[in-house]
């Protein structure tokens, strides 16, 4: 019987649900831009969104949470 390995968990910054890392989308800061990190291996500070909350990204409150999580000035 194969061993189950450790599954890393991350928290969505909007709804605060803890989910496996692979089920979340990661945004990070690269240079002076916020980019979608598809490989989830880019360096730097990142913020995680679940798929449902990522669709709410047009909301101003979500942007404030994102800037705070990434420690970026508006």
PQR file with spaces between the fields and no chain letter, atoms N, CA, C, O and H, PARSE charges and radii, in Angstrom:
ATOM       1  N    UNK     1       0.839   -1.169    0.000 -0.4000 1.5000
ATOM       2  CA   UNK     1       0.000    0.000    0.000 -0.0000 2.0000
ATOM       3  C    UNK     1       0.894    1.245    0.000  0.5500 1.7000
ATOM       4  O    UNK     1       1.758    1.377    0.867 -0.5500 1.4000
ATOM       5  N    UNK     2       0.698    2.170   -0.967 -0.4000 1.5000
ATOM       6  CA   UNK     2       1.546    3.359   -1.030 -0.0000 2.0000
ATOM       7  C    UNK     2       1.258    4.327    0.121  0.5500 1.7000
ATOM       8  O    UNK     2       0.127    4.438    0.594 -0.5500 1.4000
ATOM       9  H    UNK     2      -0.004    2.063   -1.671  0.4000 1.0000
ATOM      10  N    UNK     3       2.306    5.021    0.553 -0.4000 1.5000
ATOM      11  CA   UNK     3       2.160    6.005    1.620 -0.0000 2.0000
ATOM      12  C    UNK     3       1.515    7.266    1.073  0.5500 1.7000
ATOM      13  O    UNK     3       1.750    7.648   -0.073 -0.5500 1.4000
ATOM      14  H    UNK     3       3.225    4.932    0.169  0.4000 1.0000
ATOM      15  N    UNK     4       0.708    7.906    1.894 -0.4000 1.5000
ATOM      16  CA   UNK     4       0.151    9.203    1.530 -0.0000 2.0000
ATOM      17  C    UNK     4       1.137   10.259    2.005  0.5500 1.7000
ATOM      18  O    UNK     4       1.540   10.277    3.168 -0.5500 1.4000
ATOM      19  H    UNK     4       0.517    7.596    2.825  0.4000 1.0000
ATOM      20  N    UNK     5       1.514   11.136    1.087 -0.4000 1.5000
ATOM      21  CA   UNK     5       2.452   12.185    1.445 -0.0000 2.0000
ATOM      22  C    UNK     5       1.743   13.393    2.023  0.5500 1.7000
ATOM      23  O    UNK     5       0.516   13.448    2.097 -0.5500 1.4000
ATOM      24  H    UNK     5       1.186   11.121    0.143  0.4000 1.0000
ATOM      25  N    UNK     6       2.524   14.322    2.414 -0.4000 1.5000
ATOM      26  CA   UNK     6       2.003   15.575    2.947 -0.0000 2.0000
ATOM      27  C    UNK     6       1.374   16.383    1.817  0.5500 1.7000
ATOM      28  O    UNK     6       1.988   16.543    0.762 -0.5500 1.4000
ATOM      29  H    UNK     6       3.521   14.277    2.353  0.4000 1.0000
ATOM      30  N    UNK     7       0.173   16.890    2.017 -0.4000 1.5000
ATOM      31  CA   UNK     7      -0.493   17.742    1.031 -0.0000 2.0000
ATOM      32  C    UNK     7      -0.516   19.156    1.592  0.5500 1.7000
ATOM      33  O    UNK     7      -1.192   19.411    2.589 -0.5500 1.4000
ATOM      34  H    UNK     7      -0.326   16.760    2.874  0.4000 1.0000
ATOM      35  N    UNK     8       0.219   20.088    0.962 -0.4000 1.5000
ATOM      36  CA   UNK     8       0.255   21.451    1.484 -0.0000 2.0000
ATOM      37  C    UNK     8      -1.104   22.140    1.342  0.5500 1.7000
ATOM      38  O    UNK     8      -1.776   22.007    0.319 -0.5500 1.4000
ATOM      39  H    UNK     8       0.768   19.881    0.153  0.4000 1.0000
ATOM      40  N    UNK     9      -1.491   22.871    2.373 -0.4000 1.5000
ATOM      41  CA   UNK     9      -2.745   23.612    2.369 -0.0000 2.0000
ATOM      42  C    UNK     9      -2.439   25.103    2.399  0.5500 1.7000
ATOM      43  O    UNK     9      -1.455   25.542    2.994 -0.5500 1.4000
ATOM      44  H    UNK     9      -0.944   22.979    3.204  0.4000 1.0000
ATOM      45  N    UNK    10      -3.299   25.867    1.746 -0.4000 1.5000
ATOM      46  CA   UNK    10      -3.217   27.318    1.752 -0.0000 2.0000
ATOM      47  C    UNK    10      -4.605   27.876    2.030  0.5500 1.7000
ATOM      48  O    UNK    10      -5.595   27.152    1.921 -0.5500 1.4000
ATOM      49  H    UNK    10      -4.098   25.511    1.262  0.4000 1.0000
ATOM      50  N    UNK    11      -4.688   29.143    2.384 -0.4000 1.5000
ATOM      51  CA   UNK    11      -5.945   29.783    2.724 -0.0000 2.0000
ATOM      52  C    UNK    11      -6.303   30.815    1.674  0.5500 1.7000
ATOM      53  O    UNK    11      -5.469   31.632    1.285 -0.5500 1.4000
ATOM      54  H    UNK    11      -3.884   29.731    2.473  0.4000 1.0000
ATOM      55  N    UNK    12      -7.562   30.776    1.212 -0.4000 1.5000
ATOM      56  CA   UNK    12      -8.073   31.784    0.284 -0.0000 2.0000
ATOM      57  C    UNK    12      -8.146   33.108    1.036  0.5500 1.7000
ATOM      58  O    UNK    12      -8.654   33.143    2.156 -0.5500 1.4000
ATOM      59  H    UNK    12      -8.240   30.112    1.529  0.4000 1.0000
ATOM      60  N    UNK    13      -7.650   34.204    0.448 -0.4000 1.5000
ATOM      61  CA   UNK    13      -7.625   35.476    1.167 -0.0000 2.0000
ATOM      62  C    UNK    13      -8.994   36.132    1.242  0.5500 1.7000
ATOM      63  O    UNK    13      -9.171   37.075    2.013 -0.5500 1.4000
ATOM      64  H    UNK    13      -7.237   34.175   -0.463  0.4000 1.0000
ATOM      65  N    UNK    14      -9.962   35.669    0.473 -0.4000 1.5000
ATOM      66  CA   UNK    14     -11.292   36.269    0.491 -0.0000 2.0000
ATOM      67  C    UNK    14     -12.217   35.534    1.457  0.5500 1.7000
ATOM      68  O    UNK    14     -12.744   36.142    2.388 -0.5500 1.4000
ATOM      69  H    UNK    14      -9.818   34.902   -0.153  0.4000 1.0000
ATOM      70  N    UNK    15     -12.421   34.237    1.248 -0.4000 1.5000
ATOM      71  CA   UNK    15     -13.383   33.489    2.074 -0.0000 2.0000
ATOM      72  C    UNK    15     -12.726   32.785    3.261  0.5500 1.7000
ATOM      73  O    UNK    15     -13.427   32.271    4.132 -0.5500 1.4000
ATOM      74  H    UNK    15     -11.993   33.742    0.492  0.4000 1.0000
ATOM      75  N    UNK    16     -11.400   32.753    3.311 -0.4000 1.5000
ATOM      76  CA   UNK    16     -10.620   32.172    4.407 -0.0000 2.0000
ATOM      77  C    UNK    16     -10.767   30.652    4.527  0.5500 1.7000
ATOM      78  O    UNK    16     -10.529   30.097    5.600 -0.5500 1.4000
ATOM      79  H    UNK    16     -10.830   33.171    2.603  0.4000 1.0000
ATOM      80  N    UNK    17     -11.154   29.970    3.444 -0.4000 1.5000
ATOM      81  CA   UNK    17     -11.228   28.504    3.449 -0.0000 2.0000
ATOM      82  C    UNK    17      -9.832   27.941    3.264  0.5500 1.7000
ATOM      83  O    UNK    17      -9.035   28.475    2.492 -0.5500 1.4000
ATOM      84  H    UNK    17     -11.348   30.421    2.573  0.4000 1.0000
ATOM      85  N    UNK    18      -9.539   26.858    3.977 -0.4000 1.5000
ATOM      86  CA   UNK    18      -8.267   26.151    3.787 -0.0000 2.0000
ATOM      87  C    UNK    18      -8.512   25.031    2.790  0.5500 1.7000
ATOM      88  O    UNK    18      -9.393   24.192    2.983 -0.5500 1.4000
ATOM      89  H    UNK    18     -10.186   26.424    4.603  0.4000 1.0000
ATOM      90  N    UNK    19      -7.725   25.026    1.721 -0.4000 1.5000
ATOM      91  CA   UNK    19      -7.848   24.025    0.667 -0.0000 2.0000
ATOM      92  C    UNK    19      -6.458   23.553    0.269  0.5500 1.7000
ATOM      93  O    UNK    19      -5.468   24.231    0.544 -0.5500 1.4000
ATOM      94  H    UNK    19      -7.010   25.708    1.564  0.4000 1.0000
ATOM      95  N    UNK    20      -6.378   22.393   -0.377 -0.4000 1.5000
ATOM      96  CA   UNK    20      -5.078   21.968   -0.909 -0.0000 2.0000
ATOM      97  C    UNK    20      -4.541   23.001   -1.902  0.5500 1.7000
ATOM      98  O    UNK    20      -5.300   23.601   -2.663 -0.5500 1.4000
ATOM      99  H    UNK    20      -7.182   21.842   -0.600  0.4000 1.0000
ATOM     100  N    UNK    21      -3.251   23.191   -1.882 -0.4000 1.5000
ATOM     101  CA   UNK    21      -2.594   24.211   -2.691 -0.0000 2.0000
ATOM     102  C    UNK    21      -2.938   24.093   -4.176  0.5500 1.7000
ATOM     103  O    UNK    21      -3.094   25.108   -4.855 -0.5500 1.4000
ATOM     104  H    UNK    21      -2.634   22.703   -1.263  0.4000 1.0000
ATOM     105  N    UNK    22      -3.055   22.881   -4.681 -0.4000 1.5000
ATOM     106  CA   UNK    22      -3.307   22.674   -6.107 -0.0000 2.0000
ATOM     107  C    UNK    22      -4.704   23.099   -6.532  0.5500 1.7000
ATOM     108  O    UNK    22      -4.948   23.292   -7.723 -0.5500 1.4000
ATOM     109  H    UNK    22      -2.928   22.057   -4.130  0.4000 1.0000
ATOM     110  N    UNK    23      -5.623   23.248   -5.588 -0.4000 1.5000
ATOM     111  CA   UNK    23      -6.985   23.667   -5.913 -0.0000 2.0000
ATOM     112  C    UNK    23      -7.150   25.178   -5.920  0.5500 1.7000
ATOM     113  O    UNK    23      -8.229   25.674   -6.246 -0.5500 1.4000
ATOM     114  H    UNK    23      -5.425   23.091   -4.621  0.4000 1.0000
ATOM     115  N    UNK    24      -6.108   25.921   -5.568 -0.4000 1.5000
ATOM     116  CA   UNK    24      -6.176   27.374   -5.482 -0.0000 2.0000
ATOM     117  C    UNK    24      -5.385   28.029   -6.609  0.5500 1.7000
ATOM     118  O    UNK    24      -4.483   27.425   -7.189 -0.5500 1.4000
ATOM     119  H    UNK    24      -5.232   25.518   -5.303  0.4000 1.0000
ATOM     120  N    UNK    25      -5.738   29.268   -6.904 -0.4000 1.5000
ATOM     121  CA   UNK    25      -5.010   30.083   -7.873 -0.0000 2.0000
ATOM     122  C    UNK    25      -4.112   31.034   -7.107  0.5500 1.7000
ATOM     123  O    UNK    25      -4.513   31.568   -6.073 -0.5500 1.4000
ATOM     124  H    UNK    25      -6.471   29.759   -6.433  0.4000 1.0000
ATOM     125  N    UNK    26      -2.899   31.253   -7.601 -0.4000 1.5000
ATOM     126  CA   UNK    26      -1.931   32.099   -6.895 -0.0000 2.0000
ATOM     127  C    UNK    26      -1.609   33.331   -7.724  0.5500 1.7000
ATOM     128  O    UNK    26      -1.302   33.233   -8.913 -0.5500 1.4000
ATOM     129  H    UNK    26      -2.573   30.820   -8.441  0.4000 1.0000
ATOM     130  N    UNK    27      -1.681   34.484   -7.087 -0.4000 1.5000
ATOM     131  CA   UNK    27      -1.218   35.732   -7.682 -0.0000 2.0000
ATOM     132  C    UNK    27       0.033   36.143   -6.934  0.5500 1.7000
ATOM     133  O    UNK    27       0.113   35.987   -5.716 -0.5500 1.4000
ATOM     134  H    UNK    27      -1.929   34.563   -6.122  0.4000 1.0000
ATOM     135  N    UNK    28       1.012   36.669   -7.660 -0.4000 1.5000
ATOM     136  CA   UNK    28       2.238   37.108   -7.003 -0.0000 2.0000
ATOM     137  C    UNK    28       2.732   38.384   -7.659  0.5500 1.7000
ATOM     138  O    UNK    28       2.255   38.785   -8.721 -0.5500 1.4000
ATOM     139  H    UNK    28       0.947   36.795   -8.650  0.4000 1.0000
ATOM     140  N    UNK    29       3.687   39.006   -7.012 -0.4000 1.5000
ATOM     141  CA   UNK    29       4.285   40.238   -7.515 -0.0000 2.0000
ATOM     142  C    UNK    29       5.585   39.889   -8.215  0.5500 1.7000
ATOM     143  O    UNK    29       6.452   39.232   -7.640 -0.5500 1.4000
ATOM     144  H    UNK    29       4.074   38.680   -6.149  0.4000 1.0000
ATOM     145  N    UNK    30       5.717   40.328   -9.451 -0.4000 1.5000
ATOM     146  CA   UNK    30       6.954   40.134  -10.204 -0.0000 2.0000
ATOM     147  C    UNK    30       7.304   41.481  -10.820  0.5500 1.7000
ATOM     148  O    UNK    30       6.573   42.001  -11.664 -0.5500 1.4000
ATOM     149  H    UNK    30       5.012   40.861   -9.919  0.4000 1.0000
ATOM     150  N    UNK    31       8.420   42.033  -10.393 -0.4000 1.5000
ATOM     151  CA   UNK    31       8.751   43.397  -10.811 -0.0000 2.0000
ATOM     152  C    UNK    31       7.760   44.343  -10.158  0.5500 1.7000
ATOM     153  O    UNK    31       7.639   44.371   -8.933 -0.5500 1.4000
ATOM     154  H    UNK    31       9.014   41.611   -9.708  0.4000 1.0000
ATOM     155  N    UNK    32       7.057   45.113  -10.961 -0.4000 1.5000
ATOM     156  CA   UNK    32       6.027   46.013  -10.444 -0.0000 2.0000
ATOM     157  C    UNK    32       4.638   45.574  -10.873  0.5500 1.7000
ATOM     158  O    UNK    32       3.704   46.375  -10.859 -0.5500 1.4000
ATOM     159  H    UNK    32       7.156   45.090  -11.956  0.4000 1.0000
ATOM     160  N    UNK    33       4.491   44.312  -11.253 -0.4000 1.5000
ATOM     161  CA   UNK    33       3.211   43.825  -11.745 -0.0000 2.0000
ATOM     162  C    UNK    33       2.704   42.666  -10.899  0.5500 1.7000
ATOM     163  O    UNK    33       3.482   41.895  -10.336 -0.5500 1.4000
ATOM     164  H    UNK    33       5.250   43.660  -11.264  0.4000 1.0000
ATOM     165  N    UNK    34       1.388   42.563  -10.822 -0.4000 1.5000
ATOM     166  CA   UNK    34       0.761   41.415  -10.179 -0.0000 2.0000
ATOM     167  C    UNK    34       0.427   40.432  -11.290  0.5500 1.7000
ATOM     168  O    UNK    34      -0.288   40.773  -12.233 -0.5500 1.4000
ATOM     169  H    UNK    34       0.756   43.189  -11.279  0.4000 1.0000
ATOM     170  N    UNK    35       0.945   39.209  -11.179 -0.4000 1.5000
ATOM     171  CA   UNK    35       0.741   38.219  -12.239 -0.0000 2.0000
ATOM     172  C    UNK    35       0.104   36.953  -11.672  0.5500 1.7000
ATOM     173  O    UNK    35       0.214   36.670  -10.479 -0.5500 1.4000
ATOM     174  H    UNK    35       1.525   38.932  -10.413  0.4000 1.0000
ATOM     175  N    UNK    36      -0.562   36.198  -12.542 -0.4000 1.5000
ATOM     176  CA   UNK    36      -1.101   34.903  -12.179 -0.0000 2.0000
ATOM     177  C    UNK    36       0.026   33.892  -12.285  0.5500 1.7000
ATOM     178  O    UNK    36       0.618   33.722  -13.351 -0.5500 1.4000
ATOM     179  H    UNK    36      -0.652   36.428  -13.511  0.4000 1.0000
ATOM     180  N    UNK    37       0.319   33.230  -11.194 -0.4000 1.5000
ATOM     181  CA   UNK    37       1.406   32.256  -11.128 -0.0000 2.0000
ATOM     182  C    UNK    37       0.834   30.873  -11.399  0.5500 1.7000
ATOM     183  O    UNK    37       0.373   30.201  -10.476 -0.5500 1.4000
ATOM     184  H    UNK    37      -0.161   33.368  -10.328  0.4000 1.0000
ATOM     185  N    UNK    38       0.861   30.445  -12.651 -0.4000 1.5000
ATOM     186  CA   UNK    38       0.268   29.169  -13.035 -0.0000 2.0000
ATOM     187  C    UNK    38       1.023   27.976  -12.447  0.5500 1.7000
ATOM     188  O    UNK    38       0.403   26.981  -12.074 -0.5500 1.4000
ATOM     189  H    UNK    38       1.237   30.990  -13.400  0.4000 1.0000
ATOM     190  N    UNK    39       2.334   28.062  -12.361 -0.4000 1.5000
ATOM     191  CA   UNK    39       3.125   26.940  -11.842 -0.0000 2.0000
ATOM     192  C    UNK    39       3.173   26.924  -10.318  0.5500 1.7000
ATOM     193  O    UNK    39       3.572   25.923   -9.724 -0.5500 1.4000
ATOM     194  H    UNK    39       2.838   28.871  -12.664  0.4000 1.0000
ATOM     195  N    UNK    40       2.774   28.013   -9.685 -0.4000 1.5000
ATOM     196  CA   UNK    40       2.825   28.200   -8.233 -0.0000 2.0000
ATOM     197  C    UNK    40       4.236   28.026   -7.691  0.5500 1.7000
ATOM     198  O    UNK    40       4.425   27.579   -6.560 -0.5500 1.4000
ATOM     199  H    UNK    40       2.450   28.826  -10.168  0.4000 1.0000
ATOM     200  N    UNK    41       5.223   28.380   -8.502 -0.4000 1.5000
ATOM     201  CA   UNK    41       6.616   28.250   -8.082 -0.0000 2.0000
ATOM     202  C    UNK    41       7.403   29.538   -8.258  0.5500 1.7000
ATOM     203  O    UNK    41       8.609   29.559   -8.014 -0.5500 1.4000
ATOM     204  H    UNK    41       5.069   28.743   -9.421  0.4000 1.0000
ATOM     205  N    UNK    42       6.743   30.615   -8.677 -0.4000 1.5000
ATOM     206  CA   UNK    42       7.437   31.892   -8.827 -0.0000 2.0000
ATOM     207  C    UNK    42       7.896   32.365   -7.450  0.5500 1.7000
ATOM     208  O    UNK    42       7.278   32.057   -6.430 -0.5500 1.4000
ATOM     209  H    UNK    42       5.763   30.598   -8.875  0.4000 1.0000
ATOM     210  N    UNK    43       8.964   33.100   -7.446 -0.4000 1.5000
ATOM     211  CA   UNK    43       9.466   33.624   -6.189 -0.0000 2.0000
ATOM     212  C    UNK    43       8.643   34.815   -5.727  0.5500 1.7000
ATOM     213  O    UNK    43       7.833   35.353   -6.482 -0.5500 1.4000
ATOM     214  H    UNK    43       9.466   33.350   -8.274  0.4000 1.0000
ATOM     215  N    UNK    44       8.849   35.210   -4.517 -0.4000 1.5000
ATOM     216  CA   UNK    44       8.188   36.394   -3.989 -0.0000 2.0000
ATOM     217  C    UNK    44       6.904   36.075   -3.247  0.5500 1.7000
ATOM     218  O    UNK    44       6.470   34.927   -3.154 -0.5500 1.4000
ATOM     219  H    UNK    44       9.507   34.773   -3.903  0.4000 1.0000
ATOM     220  N    UNK    45       6.323   37.131   -2.729 -0.4000 1.5000
ATOM     221  CA   UNK    45       5.104   37.006   -1.935 -0.0000 2.0000
ATOM     222  C    UNK    45       3.924   36.690   -2.831  0.5500 1.7000
ATOM     223  O    UNK    45       3.786   37.265   -3.910 -0.5500 1.4000
ATOM     224  H    UNK    45       6.676   38.064   -2.805  0.4000 1.0000
ATOM     225  N    UNK    46       3.083   35.789   -2.393 -0.4000 1.5000
ATOM     226  CA   UNK    46       1.920   35.394   -3.173 -0.0000 2.0000
ATOM     227  C    UNK    46       0.658   35.407   -2.339  0.5500 1.7000
ATOM     228  O    UNK    46       0.702   35.393   -1.108 -0.5500 1.4000
ATOM     229  H    UNK    46       3.195   35.321   -1.516  0.4000 1.0000
ATOM     230  N    UNK    47      -0.480   35.436   -3.041 -0.4000 1.5000
ATOM     231  CA   UNK    47      -1.790   35.380   -2.399 -0.0000 2.0000
ATOM     232  C    UNK    47      -2.616   34.337   -3.144  0.5500 1.7000
ATOM     233  O    UNK    47      -2.540   34.229   -4.368 -0.5500 1.4000
ATOM     234  H    UNK    47      -0.515   35.448   -4.041  0.4000 1.0000
ATOM     235  N    UNK    48      -3.402   33.574   -2.394 -0.4000 1.5000
ATOM     236  CA   UNK    48      -4.156   32.473   -2.975 -0.0000 2.0000
ATOM     237  C    UNK    48      -5.647   32.782   -2.982  0.5500 1.7000
ATOM     238  O    UNK    48      -6.181   33.374   -2.044 -0.5500 1.4000
ATOM     239  H    UNK    48      -3.463   33.662   -1.400  0.4000 1.0000
ATOM     240  N    UNK    49      -6.315   32.366   -4.072 -0.4000 1.5000
ATOM     241  CA   UNK    49      -7.758   32.522   -4.240 -0.0000 2.0000
ATOM     242  C    UNK    49      -8.359   31.179   -4.590  0.5500 1.7000
ATOM     243  O    UNK    49      -7.761   30.405   -5.337 -0.5500 1.4000
ATOM     244  H    UNK    49      -5.882   31.886   -4.835  0.4000 1.0000
ATOM     245  N    UNK    50      -9.555   30.889   -4.050 -0.4000 1.5000
ATOM     246  CA   UNK    50     -10.288   29.736   -4.559 -0.0000 2.0000
ATOM     247  C    UNK    50     -10.976   30.176   -5.856  0.5500 1.7000
ATOM     248  O    UNK    50     -11.081   31.372   -6.125 -0.5500 1.4000
ATOM     249  H    UNK    50     -10.041   31.518   -3.443  0.4000 1.0000
ATOM     250  N    UNK    51     -11.433   29.233   -6.642 -0.4000 1.5000
ATOM     251  CA   UNK    51     -12.000   29.539   -7.961 -0.0000 2.0000
ATOM     252  C    UNK    51     -13.235   30.434   -7.830  0.5500 1.7000
ATOM     253  O    UNK    51     -13.419   31.349   -8.632 -0.5500 1.4000
ATOM     254  H    UNK    51     -11.347   28.261   -6.423  0.4000 1.0000
ATOM     255  N    UNK    52     -14.084   30.179   -6.827 -0.4000 1.5000
ATOM     256  CA   UNK    52     -15.288   30.989   -6.640 -0.0000 2.0000
ATOM     257  C    UNK    52     -14.948   32.436   -6.309  0.5500 1.7000
ATOM     258  O    UNK    52     -15.590   33.353   -6.820 -0.5500 1.4000
ATOM     259  H    UNK    52     -13.935   29.436   -6.175  0.4000 1.0000
ATOM     260  N    UNK    53     -13.964   32.647   -5.477 -0.4000 1.5000
ATOM     261  CA   UNK    53     -13.592   34.001   -5.062 -0.0000 2.0000
ATOM     262  C    UNK    53     -12.796   34.729   -6.145  0.5500 1.7000
ATOM     263  O    UNK    53     -12.808   35.959   -6.190 -0.5500 1.4000
ATOM     264  H    UNK    53     -13.442   31.901   -5.062  0.4000 1.0000
ATOM     265  N    UNK    54     -12.119   34.008   -6.997 -0.4000 1.5000
ATOM     266  CA   UNK    54     -11.353   34.653   -8.060 -0.0000 2.0000
ATOM     267  C    UNK    54     -12.286   35.379   -9.025  0.5500 1.7000
ATOM     268  O    UNK    54     -11.899   36.382   -9.624 -0.5500 1.4000
ATOM     269  H    UNK    54     -12.109   33.008   -6.960  0.4000 1.0000
ATOM     270  N    UNK    55     -13.520   34.875   -9.181 -0.4000 1.5000
ATOM     271  CA   UNK    55     -14.483   35.552  -10.043 -0.0000 2.0000
ATOM     272  C    UNK    55     -14.972   36.865   -9.433  0.5500 1.7000
ATOM     273  O    UNK    55     -15.540   37.697  -10.140 -0.5500 1.4000
ATOM     274  H    UNK    55     -13.834   34.060   -8.694  0.4000 1.0000
ATOM     275  N    UNK    56     -14.761   37.060   -8.137 -0.4000 1.5000
ATOM     276  CA   UNK    56     -15.167   38.292   -7.452 -0.0000 2.0000
ATOM     277  C    UNK    56     -14.073   39.347   -7.459  0.5500 1.7000
ATOM     278  O    UNK    56     -14.185   40.352   -6.757 -0.5500 1.4000
ATOM     279  H    UNK    56     -14.300   36.384   -7.562  0.4000 1.0000
ATOM     280  N    UNK    57     -13.019   39.139   -8.238 -0.4000 1.5000
ATOM     281  CA   UNK    57     -11.849   40.012   -8.172 -0.0000 2.0000
ATOM     282  C    UNK    57     -12.141   41.438   -8.655  0.5500 1.7000
ATOM     283  O    UNK    57     -11.347   42.346   -8.405 -0.5500 1.4000
ATOM     284  H    UNK    57     -12.929   38.322   -8.808  0.4000 1.0000
ATOM     285  N    UNK    58     -13.247   41.641   -9.328 -0.4000 1.5000
ATOM     286  CA   UNK    58     -13.609   42.988   -9.774 -0.0000 2.0000
ATOM     287  C    UNK    58     -14.085   43.853   -8.614  0.5500 1.7000
ATOM     288  O    UNK    58     -14.159   45.074   -8.745 -0.5500 1.4000
ATOM     289  H    UNK    58     -13.892   40.904   -9.531  0.4000 1.0000
ATOM     290  N    UNK    59     -14.407   43.240   -7.492 -0.4000 1.5000
ATOM     291  CA   UNK    59     -14.884   43.939   -6.313 -0.0000 2.0000
ATOM     292  C    UNK    59     -13.728   44.704   -5.654  0.5500 1.7000
ATOM     293  O    UNK    59     -12.627   44.171   -5.509 -0.5500 1.4000
ATOM     294  H    UNK    59     -14.348   42.247   -7.386  0.4000 1.0000
ATOM     295  N    UNK    60     -13.985   45.945   -5.262 -0.4000 1.5000
ATOM     296  CA   UNK    60     -12.957   46.800   -4.657 -0.0000 2.0000
ATOM     297  C    UNK    60     -12.421   46.220   -3.351  0.5500 1.7000
ATOM     298  O    UNK    60     -11.225   46.321   -3.079 -0.5500 1.4000
ATOM     299  H    UNK    60     -14.879   46.377   -5.380  0.4000 1.0000
ATOM     300  N    UNK    61     -13.292   45.613   -2.535 -0.4000 1.5000
ATOM     301  CA   UNK    61     -12.835   45.039   -1.260 -0.0000 2.0000
ATOM     302  C    UNK    61     -11.853   43.897   -1.486  0.5500 1.7000
ATOM     303  O    UNK    61     -10.918   43.717   -0.706 -0.5500 1.4000
ATOM     304  H    UNK    61     -14.264   45.531   -2.755  0.4000 1.0000
ATOM     305  N    UNK    62     -12.061   43.126   -2.550 -0.4000 1.5000
ATOM     306  CA   UNK    62     -11.145   42.031   -2.864 -0.0000 2.0000
ATOM     307  C    UNK    62      -9.780   42.584   -3.250  0.5500 1.7000
ATOM     308  O    UNK    62      -8.754   42.028   -2.857 -0.5500 1.4000
ATOM     309  H    UNK    62     -12.820   43.272   -3.184  0.4000 1.0000
ATOM     310  N    UNK    63      -9.755   43.673   -4.016 -0.4000 1.5000
ATOM     311  CA   UNK    63      -8.481   44.302   -4.389 -0.0000 2.0000
ATOM     312  C    UNK    63      -7.735   44.797   -3.159  0.5500 1.7000
ATOM     313  O    UNK    63      -6.514   44.661   -3.074 -0.5500 1.4000
ATOM     314  H    UNK    63     -10.588   44.125   -4.335  0.4000 1.0000
ATOM     315  N    UNK    64      -8.461   45.368   -2.208 -0.4000 1.5000
ATOM     316  CA   UNK    64      -7.820   45.831   -0.971 -0.0000 2.0000
ATOM     317  C    UNK    64      -7.184   44.663   -0.221  0.5500 1.7000
ATOM     318  O    UNK    64      -6.070   44.779    0.290 -0.5500 1.4000
ATOM     319  H    UNK    64      -9.453   45.478   -2.277  0.4000 1.0000
ATOM     320  N    UNK    65      -7.896   43.538   -0.157 -0.4000 1.5000
ATOM     321  CA   UNK    65      -7.346   42.352    0.509 -0.0000 2.0000
ATOM     322  C    UNK    65      -6.119   41.838   -0.229  0.5500 1.7000
ATOM     323  O    UNK    65      -5.147   41.410    0.393 -0.5500 1.4000
ATOM     324  H    UNK    65      -8.801   43.444   -0.572  0.4000 1.0000
ATOM     325  N    UNK    66      -6.165   41.883   -1.558 -0.4000 1.5000
ATOM     326  CA   UNK    66      -5.029   41.423   -2.358 -0.0000 2.0000
ATOM     327  C    UNK    66      -3.808   42.305   -2.125  0.5500 1.7000
ATOM     328  O    UNK    66      -2.709   41.793   -1.906 -0.5500 1.4000
ATOM     329  H    UNK    66      -6.954   42.231   -2.064  0.4000 1.0000
ATOM     330  N    UNK    67      -3.987   43.619   -2.170 -0.4000 1.5000
ATOM     331  CA   UNK    67      -2.857   44.523   -1.951 -0.0000 2.0000
ATOM     332  C    UNK    67      -2.274   44.358   -0.553  0.5500 1.7000
ATOM     333  O    UNK    67      -1.061   44.436   -0.363 -0.5500 1.4000
ATOM     334  H    UNK    67      -4.879   44.034   -2.348  0.4000 1.0000
ATOM     335  N    UNK    68      -3.139   44.132    0.412 -0.4000 1.5000
ATOM     336  CA   UNK    68      -2.651   43.936    1.779 -0.0000 2.0000
ATOM     337  C    UNK    68      -1.878   42.621    1.906  0.5500 1.7000
ATOM     338  O    UNK    68      -0.831   42.572    2.553 -0.5500 1.4000
ATOM     339  H    UNK    68      -4.125   44.069    0.258  0.4000 1.0000
ATOM     340  N    UNK    69      -2.392   41.568    1.295 -0.4000 1.5000
ATOM     341  CA   UNK    69      -1.718   40.261    1.361 -0.0000 2.0000
ATOM     342  C    UNK    69      -0.368   40.284    0.651  0.5500 1.7000
ATOM     343  O    UNK    69       0.591   39.657    1.102 -0.5500 1.4000
ATOM     344  H    UNK    69      -3.242   41.608    0.770  0.4000 1.0000
ATOM     345  N    UNK    70      -0.301   41.007   -0.457 -0.4000 1.5000
ATOM     346  CA   UNK    70       0.956   41.076   -1.211 -0.0000 2.0000
ATOM     347  C    UNK    70       1.890   42.177   -0.714  0.5500 1.7000
ATOM     348  O    UNK    70       3.028   42.296   -1.167 -0.5500 1.4000
ATOM     349  H    UNK    70      -1.079   41.516   -0.824  0.4000 1.0000
ATOM     350  N    UNK    71       1.392   42.971    0.216 -0.4000 1.5000
ATOM     351  CA   UNK    71       2.162   44.099    0.778 -0.0000 2.0000
ATOM     352  C    UNK    71       2.606   45.052   -0.337  0.5500 1.7000
ATOM     353  O    UNK    71       3.773   45.429   -0.448 -0.5500 1.4000
ATOM     354  H    UNK    71       0.468   42.874    0.584  0.4000 1.0000
ATOM     355  N    UNK    72       1.617   45.420   -1.153 -0.4000 1.5000
ATOM     356  CA   UNK    72       1.849   46.334   -2.271 -0.0000 2.0000
ATOM     357  C    UNK    72       1.075   47.608   -1.993  0.5500 1.7000
ATOM     358  O    UNK    72      -0.047   47.555   -1.490 -0.5500 1.4000
ATOM     359  H    UNK    72       0.669   45.114   -1.063  0.4000 1.0000
ATOM     360  N    UNK    73       1.664   48.763   -2.318 -0.4000 1.5000
ATOM     361  CA   UNK    73       0.955   50.020   -2.166 -0.0000 2.0000
ATOM     362  C    UNK    73       0.045   50.227   -3.362  0.5500 1.7000
ATOM     363  O    UNK    73       0.377   49.825   -4.478 -0.5500 1.4000
ATOM     364  H    UNK    73       2.575   48.806   -2.727  0.4000 1.0000
ATOM     365  N    UNK    74      -1.101   50.852   -3.134 -0.4000 1.5000
ATOM     366  CA   UNK    74      -2.090   51.077   -4.187 -0.0000 2.0000
ATOM     367  C    UNK    74      -1.603   52.048   -5.225  0.5500 1.7000
ATOM     368  O    UNK    74      -2.323   52.343   -6.180 -0.5500 1.4000
ATOM     369  H    UNK    74      -1.371   51.178   -2.228  0.4000 1.0000
